[in-house]
Amino acid sequence: MDVARVKALALNAGSSSLKAALYEVEPGAALAVPGEPVWRGAVDRDPGDGGAAVRALLRELPDDVDAVGHRIVHGGPRLHAPAPLTDEVKAAVRAVSELAPLHNAAGLEGVAVAEERFADVPQVAVFDTAFHAGLSAAARTYAGPHEWAERGLRRYGFHGINHEYAAQRAAHLLGRPLDELRLITCHLGSGCSLAAIRDGRSVDTTMGFTPLEGVVMGTRAGSLDPGLLLHLLREEGASVDELDSVLHHGSGLRGLSGVSGDLRDVLAARDRGDERARLAFDVYVHRLRFHLGAMLGALGGLDAVVFTAGVGEHSAEVRAAALEPFAFLGLALDGERNERPPLDCDVATAASPVRVVVTRAREEWAIARAAAGVRFAADGGHVGGWPHLKQAA
């Protein structure tokens, strides 16, 4: 391994796809200044194929990889920082897999395939929940019996890899220290979540015990009255498995519109006069505004709103509609409803006291950087050389 840089492979496993990218990461590389990958690949995957699609993708890579970083969605109550994938860490990930069943299983499958392909290379877990691990007791605790919290039945939050990157990237674009900013980061993709970030730390977020809570998503409903679920179980004879399927795959934009979980398809149907699609979009925006207000309350002030991930990056209409009720804060989006600004930019007018930033999600870069930092530390470097990176004990 070149001591000046680490060749770090990032594997970002979803329930039906895998994105991969190889970076050459220098010690001290800033998260907010992403490098360009020397290789990138993606593949659709079937959970029943035994990892065949992943193996085919990784066969394209040379053998000289120094570290492999894996996105693991749920780290549970113990895993709060990038960690070498020891047997103990794998067991801890499996123990919480039922809380993110599709994603954690996909992550562990990617680990198994990468261990075959790169047998002598350190494998590192990078957790979506880690950035939110410092939530206060008030922010993380559900108001059920106290024993719930003692058993780990609490709010964890997700999309932390990208929320952290988006916050640091926004500070870089604005030319201001992150520890002086109050930010709302909006990760709007197929899955959606918001985070309130003060002084570089997550102080609140919309997802909770699982990735089902919060804003409306592509196929997930977001927050629901739990009494509604009890009604479906008791009065309408729904089974737990049926509810699980509906909540994960048959709700949100897809469930309301009957068209698709892809916002582009919903908007196209709305524009053709489809009233169910119109309602789906209106509900999506209404709940997004609701949770934006909640994040604002957690911060006690606001310096910038950051939009990222597929919808956040590409839908000017969603950005404008979400922020419209907050015009009293001085938010201004010149031409935002009809014009797409370049990514990674500050799009508010210079006169606005609150800025609006649009930035591309760079999860693979963040994963590779974290894996490289763990490898660098293991080889005698010091983690302090990697800004904002802590190594798990």
N, C-alpha and C positions, 0 to 999 in steps of 0.2 A: 504493500500500500504506500502510495506517495504521502509522506507526512504532511505535505502542504495541502492535501485535499483528500476527500473520501468519495469514492464512487458509490453513491447510495441509490438503491432502487426503492421506489415507493409503490406499494400495492394498495389500491383503494377499491375494496370489494363491496359491491352492492348486492341486493338480493337476486338480481338477474344480469348483472354486468360486472366487469372488472376493468378498471382503468389503471394503467401502469406507466411510470416514467422513471428514467434514469438520469441522475444529476451528478455532476462533479462539484462537491460542496467544499468550500474552503473554511478552515477554522475561523470562527467569529463572524460567519456570514449572517447578515441581518435578515430577519424574517420579512421585514417590510420591503426588501429589495430582492425579489425572486430571481433566481438564475434561470437560464434557458435549458431545457432538458436536452441531453445528447441523444436520447431515444424516447419515443413515446408509443404506446400501444393501447388498444382497448379490444374487448371481446365480450359478446353476449354469452352468458353462461346459464346452464340448466342445473339447478341444485342436485339433480339426479344423475349427472354425468360423471360423478366421481373425480372431478377436477380435470377432465380431459381437455376442456377448452383452455383452462389456465396453463396446463402443461404445454399445449401447442403455442401459446403466446410467449411463454418464457423461453422456449427453445430458440427464439430469435436472438436472444441476448448472448453476448460473450461471457466467458467464465469469470473475468476479472471484475467482480462486484465485491465491494468491501463491507457492505451492510445492506440489509433489507428491512424497510419499515413497513408495518402493516397497520392500516386503519382498523381499529377495534371500536365499535360503536359504544358499547356499554362496559365500563370498567368497574361498576359496582362501588361499594363503600370503601374499598381499600386501595385501588389502583388510581393514583392521582397524577402520575407523571410518566413520560416515556420509560419503558422497562424492557430489559432483555427477556425474551420469551422462554423462560425456564419452565420446567414441569409445574412448578408451583403457580406461576403466573397463568399458564394455560388452564390449570384446574380452576383458578379464580374466575377466569373468563367463562368457562363452561358453566360455572355455578350460577351466573347471572344471565345465561343465554336465553332463558325463557322470557326475559324482560325486553329483549330485542332479538327475537328468534331468527328472523331471516338474516339480519345483518351480522350478528355474532357468529352464526354458523358459517356464513360466507367468509368472514375474516379468518376463522380457524381453518377452513378448507384451503384458503390461500397460503396460510402458514405451512400446512402439511406439504403442499406442492413445492413451495419455495425451499423447504428443507431438503426435499429430494433433489431439486435442481442445483442448489448451492449448499452442499452438505456441510462445508466448513466455514460458512459465513454467518456472522451474528444476525439473529432475527430479533427485531425490536417491535414491541407493541406501542402504538400511539393512540391514545384514547380520546374519543369525542366528548366524554364526560369530564375529562380532567380540568379543562379551563373553568368549569363551574364548581369545582370542588370546594372553593372558598366561600360559597354562599353562606350568608349568616344563618343562624338557627331560625330566625323568623322567616327568611326567604325559602328555606329548604324544607320546613316542617309542615306536614298536613295536619289539619285540626281534627284528627281522629283521636283514638285513645293514645295516651303517651307511649304505650308499649309498641305502637307502630314504629315510632322513630327509633326505639331501641333495637328493633328487628331490621332496621335498614329500609323501612317502607317510607321513603322520603322523596323529595324532588331532587333529581340529578341534573337534568338539562343535557342537551345534545348539540351537535354541530359545532362543538367547541373548537375543533381544529380550525375551521374557517372563521368563526367569530373572532378568535384571537388574531388570525392573520388580517382579517378585514379591518379590525381596529388599528393595528399597527400600520397597515398600508394607508389608512385614512390620515393618521397623524403625519406620516411621511409626505403625503400629497398636500396636506395643509401647511406643512412646515412648522408644526407645533409639537412640543413634547407630549407624549402620550399621557404622562402622569398629570397633565394639567387639563385633560379633556374629559367631558361627559358626552358619551356617545350612545346612540341606539343603532345596533347593527341588525340588519334585516336579511336573513338568509332565506331567500324565496326561490325554491326549486320545486321538485316533486314533493319533497318534504320541506316544511317551512318552520322556522323559529326565529324569534327576536331575542336580543340580549341587551340589557342595560349595563354599560361598561363605564366605570368611574375610576380614574387613576390607573387605567390599564387592567383592572380586575372586573370580573363579572360579578355584579351585585344582584341581578335578577335575570330570569329568562322564562320563556313561555312553555317549553317542554318540561315534563316532570319526571315521574317514576319510570315512564316509558316514553317513546317518541310519539305517543298518541295525543298528548295534551297540547293545548295552545291554539294557534291560528288554524284556519281551514287550509287543507293541503290538497294535493292532486287526487288522492284516493282515501285520505284520512279526514275524519270529521273535525279534529281538534277537540276543544273542551266541550263536554256535554254534561247535562244534568244527570248525575248518577241514578236519580230516581227514574229517569227514562229507561235506563238499562235494566233496573229492577222490574219495571213494568213489563218490558219485553220478555224477561225471564219468567215472571210469575203469571202474567195474564195472557200472553200470546204464545207461550210454549217454546220460545226460542231456546236453543241449546247454547252452552258456553262456546263450543266450536263455531256455531253459526254466527254468534255475535263477534267472535274474534275475526272471522273472515270478513264480515260486513265492515267492521271498524277499520281494518287494515286495507281492504281492497275495494270496498263497494260504497264508500262514503265520499265526503269532500266534493270536489268539482265533478268527479265521475258520477257519484251517486245523485247529486242534485240535477245535473244537466242531462244525464242519460246518454251523453255524447262521448266524453273522454275525460281522463284526468289531466290531459295536456291543455294548459290555458289557451294556447294558440287555437286549438280546435274549438274550444268553448267560445272564444271571441268570434271566430268565423261563423259559428252557428248563431250566435246572438245577432250578428250583423245581417244574417239572412232572415231575422225575425223570429227565431226560436225563443219562446218565452221562458222555458225551463233553463236554457243557457243564460238568458239575461238574469234570472233569479240567482243562478249559481255564481255569476260574477259579482252581483250586488252583495250577496252574503259574504263572499270572499273578501271584498273590500271593507264591508262593515266590520267584520271581525278583526281584520288587519288594523283598522283605525282604533278599535277598542283596545287592542293589546299595545299599540303604539302609545296610547294614553297611559296605560298601566306602567310601561317602561319609563315614561317621562316622570311619573310619580315616584318611581324608585330612585331616580337620579336627583330630583330637586332642582333641575336646570338642564340645559341642553346646549351643546356646542355644534354637534353635527349628527345627521342621520346618514347611515351608510347602507346602500343597497348592493347585494351580491347574490350569486348563484343565478340559475337560468332565467327565471322571471325577473328577479331584481336587476340583473344586468341588461336585459333586452326589452322589457316592457315599460316604455315611457308612460303609457296610460295608467298602469298600476301605480307607478311612483307618484304621478300627479294626483290620482284619485285618493291614494292613501294619505297624502300630506295636505289635501285641500282644507280639511277642518282646522288645521294648525297654522293657517295663514296669520293668525294673531301673533305668532312667534316671530314673524318676519320672514318666514320661508318663502322663497321665490324661485320658481322653475321656469325660466324664460323658454318658451317654445317646447316645454317638456312633453306636452300631450301629443305633439305631432312630429317631433324630431328626436332621433336617437343620437345622444352624444357619444363621443369616443369612450371606451372603457378606461378605467383607472383615471378618473378625472373628478374635479370639483365642478358641479354643474349649477350651483346657485349663483345668483348675481353677487357682485362684489359688495353691494350694499346690504346684503342679508346678514343679520347677526348670527343666524344659525345656518350652517353650511349643509349641503347635500353632496354626498360623494357616491359615485358608482364605481365599483371595482370588481374585477373578474375573480371568481373563486380560484384559489391556488392550493387546494388541499394536498396535491401530490408534492409540491415544493415544501410545504410545511412538514409533511411526513418524512420526506427524504432528509431534510435539515435536522429533524429531531433524531432520526436514526444515526445520522453522521455524528451528531453530538455525543450520543451514547458510545459509539465506536471510538471516537476520539478520546473520550474519558477513559475507556477501558484500556487504551493503549498508552496511558500515562499522561494524557493531557488533563486539563482541568475544565469542569463544566462551566465555570465562571467565564470562560472565553466565548461561550455561546449565549448571547444576550437573551434573557427571558426564558432560558431553558433550565429546568431542574431535572436531575436524574432521580429515579425512584430508588429508595433504599433497598 
